[in-house]
Amino acid sequence: MSGKLITPAEDAALIQFVRWSISSRGYAPTYREIGRKVGLRSSSSVHAHIERLVDKGYLTRVAGEPRTLQTTPEGMEFAIANN
């Protein structure tokens, strides 16, 4: 991700944005929408960030399917604690 360290607050912002999108629009945001929200320009940077949060258990998704990101209870606890 171009050497930029991602802070816990930035992780929390991404998790909260995914949750907001699902609850207000009924579906997860696109990688481009996430990138605009958290300040990442490339889709590969967004992908790497999301993969890291999936590995930590803060997000889940169905591989190969669009807009299937979901927040986990652990992810929401993390987002609230790091807001």
N, C-alpha and C positions, 0 to 999 in steps of 0.2 A: 504494500500500500504506500509506495513512494516514500518509505521511511518515516512517515508521520505517525507518531504515537497517538493512539485513540484513548481518550480519558474515560473514566467511569461515567462522567456526566454526558459525554457523547454517546456512549453505549445506552445510557438511560433514555436519552432523547430519541434514539432510533427505536427502542422498544416501545416507548410511549406513542410514537408516531404510528407504528404498526397497529397498536391497540386502538388508537383514535380512528384510524382509517377503517378498521373492521367494524367498530361500534357505530360510527357515523355514516359510512358508505355501504357497509355490508360486505366488503372485500378488502384484501390486503393491498397496499400500495405497490406500484411497480418499482423496480430498482432505480429508474431515473427519478421518480418522485422521492424516494428515500435519499438519493444522492443530493438532490436539491435541498431537502430539509436539513440534512446533517453536514452539508458542505463538502461532499465528495464528488469529484468531477467525472471519474470514469466508472463505468459499469463493473469493471473488474475489481476496483477498490470496494465498491458497495458489496459485490459478491463475497469478497474475502472477509469483510466486516461481518456480514450475515453468517457466513460459515463459522466464524469464530464464536458468535453468539449461539448458534445451533450446537456447536461442540460443548459450550459451557452449560447447555440445557436451558437457556433463556428464551429461545425461539424454537419452533418446530416448522417443518415444511415437508411437502411431498416432492421428492426429487423428480425433476423433469416436468412438473406441472406448474403452470403460471399462477401467481397470486394465491399461493397456499400457505403463506407465512401465518403463523399463529404465535401468540405469546403464551408462555407457560406461567404457572403460579410463581415459580422461582424467579422468572424474568420480571414479573410485575413487582415482586418484593424487592428485587435489586433496583429496579427503576425508581420505586418510591424512596428507597434508602439513599439513592445517589442523585436525586433530583436537585 
